[in-house]
Amino acid sequence: MLSLQKKNTGKGIFTHLTGWLVKTKTLNNKIYFPEIAIVLYSLEREIWINSKYYLMKILYKYIVYVDLLLLF
C-alpha cells in the first residue's frame, strides 16, 4: 500500500512517496505530518484515474505550499 523511504540529506528527512518528495520536520527520526503523506498519496492515485496533467499541476502547487509551511 503506502511505502515510505527515508533519505538523510542533512536538512531533515525527505519522504519519498510514490515518486514525490515531501520535506517533513523530524524529531528522533519520527516523521511529522503523516496526514500530508496520506493526502499526497490519495492525490497521486487520482492522477492515474482522472486528468494526469491537471492534477499534476495541483499536486506541484500543493507540495510547494506545504514546503513553505514547514520552513517556519
MOURFEN-V912601 format. One record per backbone hydrogen bond with DSSP energy under -0.5 kcal/mol. NH is the residue of the N-H (numbers start at 1). CO is the residue of the C=O. If there is no record, write none. Layout:
NH | CO
NH | CO
This chain:
3 | 1
5 | 16
7 | 14
9 | 7
9 | 12
11 | 12
13 | 24
14 | 7
15 | 13
15 | 22
16 | 5
16 | 14
17 | 15
17 | 20
18 | 16
20 | 17
22 | 15
22 | 20
24 | 13
27 | 30
30 | 27
32 | 25
36 | 33
37 | 33
38 | 34
39 | 35
40 | 36
41 | 37
42 | 38
43 | 39
44 | 40
45 | 41
46 | 42
47 | 43
48 | 44
49 | 45
50 | 46
52 | 50
55 | 51
56 | 52
57 | 53
58 | 54
59 | 55
60 | 56
61 | 57
62 | 58
63 | 59
64 | 60
65 | 61
66 | 62
67 | 63
68 | 64
69 | 65
70 | 66
71 | 67
71 | 68
72 | 69
